[in-house]
Structure formats: C-alpha cells, structure tokens
Amino acid sequence: MKDRVIVLGDFNQRIPPKWQKREMWELLDHNVLKRFPAATQGLHGPDGKQTIDHICLSRDLQKQECGVLSNLRLNDGNVSDHFGVTCSVVSGDVGL
C-alpha cells in the first residue's frame, strides 16, 4: 500500500501565486505542489487576505471541507500573525 501524505505548515506563499517571486513559486510548485496539491489553495482568512499557511494532500486523499481559525483576540491584538487553516480529509478510495 502506498503511504498517504499530508504536508502542512507556514509556506509564506499564496496559492495560486499573487506577488511572490517567480523563482520561489517555481521551486514550491516543482518540489511540493506537483506531488501534493494544496487543499487550502485560494482560501481567505477573516481579514480577507489569502492564506500563506497550507495543507497539501497526496493524491489518494480528498479534502471534504477546509476553513480558517481566527487569529484575533476578543479584547485586543492577535493571537498570532497568521490565522489558522483546517481541513477535513478522507481516503480517496472511500465508496469504492
């Protein structure tokens, strides 16, 4: 059986690319995204900004739903300079 893989973290890159340097995008695309597509591609946070943190899945996994977690505190300031990303995932062979 092939290993299922989830790659996640702070990529510091918007997917699809917006303003990043072409060389950086090409490295990310070639080394990660061609093998593990970003389930969080195009996801926007509570502030309307596109995420730079991502969850990428091997092709034998399917995303069900992705979302964001607010980084804003109730009183003042932010918990983090990034909002969180979430994704529900199932095996790609579900229902076969």
Buried (B, 14 or more C-beta within 10 A) or exposed (E): EEEEEEBBEEBEBBBEBEEBEEEEBEEBBEEBBEEBBBBBBEBEBEEEEBBBBBBBBBEEBBBEEBEBEEBBEEEEEEEEEBBBBEBEBEEBEEEE
